[in-house]
Amino acid sequence: MRLEPTNVQLIGEELAIQWNDGAESYLRLELLRRACPCAACGGEPDVLGKVLRAEVNYTADSFALTGFALVGGYALQPRWRDGHNTGIYSFQYLRRLNQTDAMHHSK
């Protein structure tokens, strides 16, 4: 069975995702934005393979979600109030983010 969301809702400061395997994820918007996988946020490898990380400056609008789109049956693309919308988060990446965040907050 391919991992897919059956429901995605913005609830307060979290993106709530119900998955087709019955699991649920609650991702804090700030975590979601800071984990943006796009090249501008995460950096790109140069010709020698070193990752060049851009300096990203966040504002309150950086963590405010204005909407999102499902991409090709495999990913979610958030639209942020500051205009950023190039991050494409695979469903597997979203699940891993949620598990990492849950482990961090349970300590």
Protein Blocks (a to p, Z undefined) as FASTA:
>chain_A
ZZddfbdcdehjaccdddfkopacdddfklmmmmocbfklnopadfkopacdddddddfk
lmpcfbdcdeehlaccdddfkopakbccdfklmmmmmmmmmmmmmZZ
